[in-house]
Amino acid sequence: MKGNGLFDLGFMYIKFKDTLNTFSNSIIYPKNIKNLKRFQLKTDYGEKQDYNVEILLGNKKNKQIFIVDGNNNKDLTDDLVRECEKIIWNSPPKAVKCEYLISNGKQIIKDSSWLCIANNKGKILLGKREHLIGKFTIDNENFEIGVADQDNRNPKEFTYDIFSKITVLSNLGVKKEKLVKSHLMSIGELINLNNKYYRFESISNNGDLITLIKDENFKTKIGTQKGIIAPTFEVVTISGDTIRSSNLKNKITVIANSCGCGGDKKSTEAFYEMEKSLGKLINILHVDSNLKKSDIGIHIDSEEEFNKSFYNNYRKQYCSKTCYVIGMDNRIIDKFNINEWKTKITKIIKEKN
């Protein structure tokens, strides 16, 4: 489906090269374009042969323009010349349709998607704009699901992988009015189809096949999905203390991931704000890499070898901003972005009290 729909999709910065550089294939360049530069957007890194979407950047009539090889014929003289507008975050430019080649796991097929291209302070932004919708029937009951690849918010390629997220859009033919981020499930997690749970088992390379497997063990399941039993853990803090989950059942526990890489300070500041505001009411464990000792809060180095099992359960990737809330019954109450802590945690504490 065109557009991000119910999913949060973003942009990435791309660098164009001079046309005198060496590229994986030749193309036919348009005429009367000044300062012409070229970018090849790879569609499938799993294939040895280069499958790309060709994009050109240049100037025409004193305006910055771009051209997308929309029909994938390597001839950019028959494609529209579009003005490269300055990005307006709440009103991004229109998406441009493009065709490309990709593997479906068995053979190379033709597929299509949509791209947004804009200028931000002299740098070029590129965003992929698609999500999947699947409609199906189980035991004469109608359902609709939506899927997006969160990793492709930065569209380095067009494939679907372990970062894909799934949600139920319609249950028994009744559409959900509002989607919240806690409804987005990762591969391995369960979705609720009329009180029957199905595990999001896998998705094909190009997103044309999703496998759901019925699971009868939701109540005894262990994981980080809302409602199921939280994995037990034993971690060492940067101060050298050992903390066990079995000793934290006196209060609600929040495992707060922040991401200090890439110059991000907001998520780290959110932890300290949460600790100062609610540290006496709940247990808060701060998780990140390259941490410095602090007199405020409990800090866990995500790269510490002793904490590897904890990392695999509660971090899962180098950069994370997800908070996991564990109840005194050792079940996951909720999970959310750390920057949303003020509304999320306050509501949970009120409900539990």
C-alpha positions in Angstrom: 0.0 0.0 0.0 1.2 3.5 -0.8 2.2 5.7 2.2 3.1 5.0 5.8 -0.6 4.6 6.8 -0.7 3.7 10.5 3.0 3.2 10.8 5.8 5.6 11.7 8.2 5.9 8.7 11.0 8.3 8.4 13.9 9.5 6.2 17.6 8.9 5.7 20.3 11.1 4.2 21.8 10.0 0.9 24.9 11.0 -0.9 25.0 11.5 -4.6 28.1 10.8 -6.7 29.5 12.6 -9.7 28.4 10.8 -12.9 32.1 10.3 -13.8 32.4 7.7 -11.0 32.1 4.0 -11.6 28.7 2.5 -11.2 27.4 -1.1 -11.4 25.5 -0.5 -14.6 25.1 2.1 -17.3 22.1 4.4 -17.8 20.9 6.9 -20.3 21.3 10.4 -18.9 18.9 13.3 -19.7 20.2 16.4 -21.4 20.1 20.0 -20.3 20.6 19.2 -16.6 23.4 21.0 -14.8 25.6 19.6 -11.9 24.2 16.2 -12.6 24.9 13.6 -9.9 23.7 10.0 -9.4 22.6 7.7 -6.6 21.9 4.0 -6.7 19.3 2.8 -4.2 20.0 -0.9 -3.7 16.8 -3.0 -3.5 18.1 -6.4 -2.3 21.5 -6.8 -0.5 20.9 -10.6 -0.3 21.5 -10.9 -4.1 25.0 -10.8 -5.7 23.8 -9.0 -8.7 23.1 -5.3 -8.1 19.4 -4.4 -8.3 18.9 -0.7 -7.9 16.6 2.2 -8.3 18.4 5.0 -10.1 18.0 8.5 -8.9 19.6 11.7 -10.3 20.0 15.1 -8.8 20.8 18.3 -10.6 19.8 21.9 -11.5 17.5 23.2 -14.1 16.3 26.7 -14.5 18.0 27.7 -11.3 16.1 25.1 -9.3 17.3 21.9 -7.7 15.6 18.9 -9.4 15.6 15.1 -9.1 14.7 12.3 -11.4 13.7 8.7 -10.4 13.9 5.9 -12.9 10.2 5.0 -12.2 9.9 2.2 -14.8 13.3 0.7 -14.1 14.4 0.8 -17.8 17.7 2.5 -17.0 16.7 5.3 -19.4 16.0 8.5 -17.4 15.1 10.6 -20.4 11.5 9.3 -20.2 11.0 10.1 -16.5 9.6 13.2 -14.9 11.8 16.0 -13.8 10.7 17.0 -10.3 11.6 20.0 -8.1 13.5 19.0 -5.0 11.5 20.8 -2.3 12.6 21.8 1.1 11.3 19.3 3.7 8.2 20.3 5.7 8.0 17.6 8.4 4.3 17.7 8.9 3.6 17.9 5.2 6.2 15.8 3.3 6.4 15.9 -0.6 4.3 13.6 -2.7 5.6 10.1 -3.1 7.1 9.0 -6.4 6.3 5.5 -7.7 9.2 3.3 -8.8 9.6 -0.2 -10.1 12.5 -2.5 -9.3 13.7 -6.1 -9.1 13.8 -8.1 -5.9 14.0 -11.7 -4.8 10.9 -13.4 -3.3 13.1 -16.1 -2.0 12.7 -18.3 -5.0 13.2 -16.1 -8.0 13.8 -12.5 -9.0 10.5 -10.7 -9.6 9.4 -7.2 -10.5 7.9 -5.1 -7.6 7.1 -1.5 -7.0 7.1 1.0 -4.1 7.0 4.8 -3.4 9.8 7.2 -2.5 9.8 10.7 -0.9 12.7 12.9 -1.7 13.3 16.4 -0.2 16.0 18.9 0.7 16.9 19.5 4.4 19.5 22.3 4.9 21.4 21.4 1.7 21.3 17.6 2.3 19.0 15.2 0.5 16.5 13.1 2.4 15.0 9.9 1.1 12.1 8.0 2.6 10.4 4.8 1.5 6.6 5.0 1.7 4.9 1.7 1.8 3.2 -0.7 4.2 1.5 -4.0 3.7 -2.1 -5.0 4.3 -3.3 -8.6 4.4 -7.0 -9.6 4.5 -7.9 -13.2 5.2 -10.5 -15.6 6.8 -10.1 -18.2 9.5 -13.1 -20.4 10.3 -15.4 -18.0 8.5 -14.1 -15.1 10.5 -12.6 -12.1 8.7 -9.4 -10.3 9.8 -7.1 -7.6 8.4 -3.5 -7.1 9.4 -1.0 -4.4 8.7 2.8 -4.8 8.4 5.7 -2.3 8.0 9.4 -2.8 8.2 10.7 -0.4 10.8 14.3 -0.8 9.7 13.2 0.5 6.3 12.3 3.8 7.8 15.8 4.4 6.6 15.3 2.7 3.2 18.7 1.2 2.6 16.9 -1.6 0.7 13.4 -2.8 -0.1 13.4 -6.1 1.7 11.5 -7.2 4.8 13.3 -8.8 7.7 13.4 -9.3 11.5 12.6 -5.6 12.1 9.1 -6.0 10.6 6.2 -5.0 12.8 2.7 -6.4 12.6 -0.7 -5.2 14.0 -4.3 -6.2 13.8 -6.3 -3.6 11.8 -9.6 -5.4 11.8 -11.0 -8.1 14.0 -14.1 -10.0 12.9 -14.6 -7.3 10.3 -14.6 -4.5 12.9 -11.8 -2.0 12.2 -9.7 -0.7 15.2 -10.4 3.0 15.6 -6.9 3.8 17.0 -3.5 2.2 16.8 -1.0 2.7 19.6 2.6 1.6 19.4 2.1 -1.1 22.0 -0.1 -2.8 19.5 2.9 -3.3 17.1 4.3 -6.8 17.5 7.7 -8.0 16.4 8.6 -11.4 14.8 8.1 -14.1 17.5 5.4 -12.2 19.3 1.7 -13.0 19.3 -1.3 -11.2 17.8 -4.9 -11.7 19.1 -7.4 -12.8 16.5 -10.8 -13.1 18.3 -9.1 -14.3 21.5 -7.0 -16.8 19.7 -3.3 -16.1 19.6 -1.1 -16.4 16.6 2.7 -16.0 16.5 4.1 -13.7 13.9 6.5 -16.4 12.7 8.1 -14.9 9.6 7.8 -12.7 6.5 9.2 -13.3 3.0 12.0 -11.2 1.6 9.7 -9.0 -0.5 6.8 -9.1 2.0 4.3 -11.1 -0.2 4.0 -14.0 2.4 3.5 -13.7 6.1 3.3 -16.8 8.3 1.2 -16.9 11.5 1.2 -20.0 13.7 -1.5 -20.6 16.3 -0.2 -20.6 19.9 -2.2 -22.2 22.7 0.2 -21.2 25.5 -0.2 -17.4 25.9 -0.8 -17.5 29.6 2.4 -19.5 30.2 4.5 -17.8 27.5 7.7 -16.0 28.5 8.8 -12.9 26.7 8.6 -9.1 26.5 5.2 -8.9 25.0 2.4 -7.1 27.0 0.5 -9.6 29.2 3.0 -12.4 29.2 5.6 -13.6 31.8 8.7 -11.4 31.9 12.1 -13.3 31.5 14.0 -13.5 34.7 17.4 -11.8 34.8 20.6 -11.3 36.7 22.7 -8.3 35.7 25.7 -6.4 37.0 25.6 -2.7 37.2 28.4 -0.3 36.2 29.0 0.1 40.0 29.7 -3.6 40.3 26.4 -4.5 42.0 24.5 -7.7 41.0 20.7 -7.3 40.6 18.3 -10.2 40.3 14.7 -9.9 39.1 13.6 -12.1 42.0 14.5 -9.3 44.4 12.5 -6.6 42.6 9.0 -7.9 43.1 8.2 -5.4 45.9 7.5 -2.7 43.3 6.7 -2.2 39.6 10.0 -2.4 37.7 10.8 -0.4 34.6 13.7 -1.4 32.3 14.5 1.9 30.6 16.6 1.7 27.4 18.1 5.0 26.2 20.2 5.5 23.1 23.2 7.8 23.7 24.7 7.1 20.2 24.5 9.5 17.4 24.3 12.6 19.6 21.0 11.7 21.1 20.6 13.2 24.6 16.8 13.3 24.9 16.3 9.7 25.8 19.1 9.8 28.4 17.6 12.9 29.9 14.2 11.2 30.0 15.7 8.5 32.2 17.1 11.0 34.8 13.7 12.9 34.8 11.9 9.6 35.4 14.3 8.6 38.1 14.0 11.9 40.0 10.2 11.9 39.7 9.3 8.3 40.3 12.5 6.6 41.6 11.0 6.1 45.1 7.8 4.6 43.8 9.1 2.1 41.3 12.3 0.2 40.4 14.1 1.8 37.4 17.0 0.1 35.6 18.7 2.3 33.0 20.3 0.4 30.1 22.7 1.9 27.5 26.3 1.5 26.2 29.4 3.6 27.2 27.8 4.7 30.5 29.6 6.8 33.0 29.2 6.3 36.8 26.5 8.5 38.3 25.2 9.1 41.8 21.6 9.0 40.4 20.0 5.8 39.4 20.9 2.2 38.6 22.8 1.9 35.3 23.4 -1.3 33.2 26.0 -1.5 30.5 24.4 -3.2 27.5 27.8 -4.3 26.1 28.9 -6.0 29.3 29.4 -9.7 28.5 27.8 -10.8 31.9 24.6 -9.0 30.8 24.3 -10.7 27.4 21.2 -12.7 28.2 19.6 -9.6 29.7 20.5 -7.7 26.5 19.0 -10.4 24.3 15.7 -10.2 26.2 15.4 -6.5 27.0 17.5 -4.6 24.5 17.7 -6.7 21.4 19.6 -4.1 19.3 22.5 -1.6 19.8 20.3 1.4 19.9 16.9 1.1 21.7 14.6 3.5 23.4 12.0 1.0 24.5 10.9 0.8 28.2 9.5 -2.5 29.6 7.2 -2.3 32.6 7.1 -5.4 34.8 4.4 -5.9 37.4 4.8 -7.5 40.8 3.3 -10.6 39.4 6.3 -10.7 37.0 4.2 -10.1 33.9 4.8 -7.4 31.3 2.4 -4.5 32.0 3.3 -2.4 29.0 6.2 -1.2 26.8 6.7 2.2 25.3 9.3 4.7 24.0 11.3 6.2 26.9 10.3 9.8 25.8 6.7 8.9 26.6 7.3 8.0 30.2 5.4 10.9 31.8 2.0 9.8 30.4 2.7 6.1 30.4 4.1 5.4 33.8 1.8 7.9 35.6 -1.2 6.1 34.2 0.1 2.7 35.1 0.8 3.7 38.7 -2.6 5.2 39.1 -4.3 2.0 37.7 -2.2 -0.3 39.9 -3.0 1.8 43.0 
